[in-house]
Amino acid sequence: MSEAIIEKVREFRRMGNSVPEISNQLVIGRGSVLKYIVGVEVDSRLAPFWRGKRGGSVRRMENSWNEARIKAKMRVSDMSSETKLLVLASLYWAEGSKKDFSFMNGDPGMVALFVNLIREVLDVKECRIRPSIRIYSGMDELKVKDFWSKMLDIDLEMFGNTEVVKGNKRGKLIHGMCRVRVLRGGDLLKYLIAVRERIIAKISPHSSTDRVEVS
């Protein structure tokens, strides 16, 4: 950008304009705005106004989340057994194994949801659920395993062997990953695949899985 535009960016910032406001007014990318406002202080006479604007942004964000949660509560009130089955089938479709009835992810909420659903919807007994963890070098195995034990409400004695992977992923996967395998789950796997096929047939009857290739 020219020096004239850069100076305008800085002047707009000194006047208390936000990054989106500067970007929109000068028709330049937000990344460029961020680059050139580093170290630029808002005029002290405008500081109260600036703080009010920032507070307004936080309030707008909170209001937006509240509106979203209210809308979600209105649309998702009671969860029927059919709805839970559809959720389970979709969840497994995304993260489940195609070879055996097992599910693996690093999101504690997602894994807990899967375990709760197979208990309730498929009536899978505790003795058939075999969790195991994958951790990275340097992670505390017992601490991670204890976390998943409490998260899934499964005794530590039920956990299988731990897989240790070389490398440091602790910044993103502080609890490692958890794999939940269901013993003798072949029929359940077929059932969920059949439910998935039913979902496709009802919602997208002309999906790619049903198309006949024409030469």
GIGIMO-V703516 format. One line per field, one symbol per residue. ss: DSSP state (H for helix, E for strand, C for the rest). phi: phi as a letter, one per 30 degrees, with the letter a starting at -180 (. if undefined). burial: I if it has 16 or more other C-alpha atoms within 10 Angstrom, else O. A space follows every 10 residues. Layout:
ss: ???
phi: ???
burial: ???
//
This chain:
ss: CCHHHHHHHH HHHHCCCCHH HHHHHHCCCH HHHHHHCCCC CCCHHHHHHH HHHHHHHHHH HHHHHHHHHH HHHHHCCCCC HHHHHHHHHH HHHHHECCCC CEEEECCHHH HHHHHHHHHH CCCCCHHHEE EEEEEECCCC HHHHHHHHHH HHCCCHHHCC CCEEECCCCC CCCCCCEEEE EECCCHHHHH HHHHHHHHHH HHHCCCCHHH CCCCC
phi: .ddddddded dddddjdded dddddchbdd dddedcceid cdeedceedd dddddddddd dddddddddd dddddccccd dddddddddd ddedbddccb dbbbacdedd dddddddddd dchddedccb dabcbcejdd edddddeddd dchbdedddd ddcccdkccd dcbdcibbcc ccdhcedddd dddddddddd ddcbdcdddc dcdcd
burial: OOOOOIOOII IIIIIIIIIO OIIOOOOOOO OOIOOOIOOO OIOOOOOOOI OOOOOOOOOO OOOOOOOOOO OOOOOOOOOO OOOOIIIIII IIOOOIOOOI IIIIIIOIOO IIOIIIIIOO OOOIOOOOII IIIIIIOOIO IOOIIOOIIO OIOIOIOOIO OOOOOOOOIO OOOOIIIIII IIOOIOOIIO OIIOIIOOOI OOOOOOOOOO OOOOO
//
